[in-house]
Amino acid sequence: YFSSQEGILIFYHIKDLQYEIKICADISQPISSLIFSPDYTSLLLVTDQGTVYSYRPARSGEVVKLLDTSSSCFVAADFLTPGNNYCVSVTISGEVQVWSLEDGIFLSKLNLGIEVHV
């Protein structure tokens, strides 16, 4: 998987000297990172603006907007393991948030009381 500056998620299928390119999603925001779930069934798409999407190739390749933290100085997101059911995000102010990957529902938060930098 590869993401472009325009916010397009691209899949390259490479076999021997042949390859195929498939456009999987267009979220129209620059993607800053791609994070695979521990079992590689889901992919988190994190944008520069603080929006997190879930992409699941086995579920007809749908992209689901999980959270939009653009107003809270979003720093990073990742899967909360074990399992693939939850996502954790952190803001620059040190607020750690837990989200459901199934429906994007906010579940919990913890304030670290310190600034967070990547």
C-alpha positions as CSV (number, residue, x, y, z in Angstrom):
1,Y,0.0,0.0,0.0
2,F,1.1,3.5,-0.8
3,S,-0.5,6.9,-0.2
4,S,-0.1,10.0,-2.3
5,Q,0.0,13.7,-1.3
6,E,-3.4,14.1,-2.7
7,G,-4.9,11.6,-0.2
8,I,-5.2,8.6,-2.5
9,L,-4.6,5.1,-1.2
10,I,-3.0,2.9,-3.8
11,F,-2.3,-0.8,-3.8
12,Y,0.5,-2.3,-5.8
13,H,0.2,-6.0,-6.5
14,I,3.7,-7.2,-7.6
15,K,4.3,-10.7,-8.9
16,D,7.6,-11.6,-10.6
17,L,8.2,-8.8,-13.1
18,Q,4.5,-7.9,-13.5
19,Y,2.5,-5.5,-11.3
20,E,-1.0,-4.1,-11.1
21,I,-2.0,-0.8,-9.6
22,K,-5.4,-0.4,-7.9
23,I,-6.8,2.9,-6.4
24,C,-8.4,1.8,-3.2
25,A,-9.6,5.1,-1.7
26,D,-9.6,8.9,-2.2
27,I,-10.0,10.8,1.1
28,S,-8.9,14.1,-0.4
29,Q,-6.6,14.9,2.5
30,P,-2.8,14.4,2.6
31,I,-2.1,11.0,4.4
32,S,0.7,11.3,6.9
33,S,0.9,7.7,7.9
34,L,-0.4,4.2,7.2
35,I,-0.6,1.8,10.2
36,F,-1.5,-1.9,9.8
37,S,-3.4,-3.8,12.5
38,P,-1.5,-6.7,14.1
39,D,-3.2,-9.3,11.9
40,Y,-3.0,-7.1,8.8
41,T,-6.8,-7.1,8.2
42,S,-7.2,-3.3,8.8
43,L,-5.2,-0.2,7.9
44,L,-5.4,3.1,9.7
45,L,-5.0,6.1,7.4
46,V,-3.9,9.2,9.4
47,T,-4.1,12.6,7.8
48,D,-2.1,15.8,8.4
49,Q,-5.4,17.5,9.5
50,G,-6.0,15.0,12.3
51,T,-8.6,12.7,10.7
52,V,-8.3,8.9,11.1
53,Y,-9.8,6.5,8.6
54,S,-10.0,2.7,8.8
55,Y,-9.6,0.7,5.5
56,R,-10.5,-3.0,5.4
57,P,-9.7,-4.7,2.1
58,A,-11.7,-7.8,3.0
59,R,-14.9,-5.7,3.6
60,S,-15.2,-4.6,0.0
61,G,-12.4,-2.1,0.6
62,E,-14.6,0.4,2.4
63,V,-13.0,3.4,4.1
64,V,-14.7,4.5,7.3
65,K,-14.0,7.9,9.0
66,L,-13.3,7.0,12.6
67,L,-12.4,10.3,14.2
68,D,-11.7,13.9,13.4
69,T,-9.4,15.5,15.9
70,S,-8.5,18.5,13.8
71,S,-9.6,20.9,16.5
72,S,-7.4,19.3,19.2
73,C,-3.8,19.4,17.8
74,F,-3.7,15.7,16.9
75,V,-0.3,14.1,17.1
76,A,-0.6,10.3,16.4
77,A,-2.8,7.2,16.3
78,D,-2.3,3.5,16.4
79,F,-4.1,0.2,17.1
80,L,-4.7,-0.7,20.7
81,T,-3.5,-4.3,21.0
82,P,-4.2,-7.2,21.5
83,G,-6.9,-7.4,18.9
84,N,-8.1,-5.0,16.2
85,N,-11.1,-3.5,17.9
86,Y,-9.8,-0.3,19.2
87,C,-7.7,2.7,18.2
88,V,-5.8,5.1,20.4
89,S,-5.0,8.7,19.6
90,V,-3.0,11.4,21.4
91,T,-3.2,15.2,21.2
92,I,-0.3,17.6,21.7
93,S,-1.8,18.6,25.1
94,G,-1.3,15.0,26.3
95,E,-4.9,13.7,26.0
96,V,-4.9,10.0,25.1
97,Q,-8.2,8.9,23.6
98,V,-9.6,5.4,22.9
99,W,-12.0,4.8,20.0
100,S,-14.0,1.8,18.7
101,L,-12.8,0.7,15.2
102,E,-16.2,-0.8,14.4
103,D,-18.2,2.4,14.6
104,G,-15.8,5.2,15.5
105,I,-17.4,5.8,18.9
106,F,-15.3,7.6,21.5
107,L,-14.9,5.3,24.5
108,S,-12.4,6.8,27.0
109,K,-9.7,9.4,27.6
110,L,-6.8,10.0,29.9
111,N,-5.0,13.3,30.3
112,L,-1.3,12.7,30.8
113,G,-0.7,16.3,32.0
114,I,2.3,16.9,29.7
115,E,2.8,18.0,26.2
116,V,3.3,15.2,23.6
117,H,5.7,15.5,20.6
118,V,6.5,13.1,17.9
